[in-house]
Amino acid sequence: MTTAEIGAASAARKAHDAADARVDWNSTPEVVQLEQDTYAVHLQWLAVEQADNCRPFAAFVVARTGAYAQYFAATTRPGGGIGLPGGKLEIGETAPEAAKREALEEGWYVELLSHRPFHVAMVNGKLVHWYAGAIAAKLDHYKEKGRIEPILVTAADIAASGNGNEQLRLV
């Protein structure tokens, strides 16, 4: 949800609250549908605003690397597609910790720019956070070596990889 959509949802919710005090919502089907649509937008807005308070299923890192930072850190599996470094959270782990740990296990050393995600989305019904990485360096020795390989990719490659990555705005 974009900032404009969040602003629209907030305004719609305020308008809904004001209208709710003076309108009989059971009066016409059109008014009832308007209330349902407004409520649905408000729920989307709450999901984004409350993302920091919800435990995500997975966390990923988007980090530029290479000369002039024209490439991104990514991973690939034998016979598989590409993905961003990251994965599922372990018990007791925060999302930023999981993103960094998973990146290390997959052959990337990364530093996060912030412990706040730059993108939050539902992917296959599960909450996922994406974090911006400031530094990305390939590792020679890592846990998943032989199963996962660290690679360099373009923004177009990431967008084509799916799994929610097509929603990312990478310039």
Buried (B, 14 or more C-beta within 10 A) or exposed (E): BEEEEBEBBBEBBEEBEEBEEEBEEEEEEEBEEBBEEBEEBBEBBEBBEEBEEEEBBBBBBBBBBEEEEEBBBBBBEEEEEBBBBBBEBEEEBBBBBBBBBBBBBBBBBBEBBEEBBEBBBEBEEEBBBBBBBEBBEBBEEBEBBEEBBBBBBEBEBBBEBEBBBEEBEEE
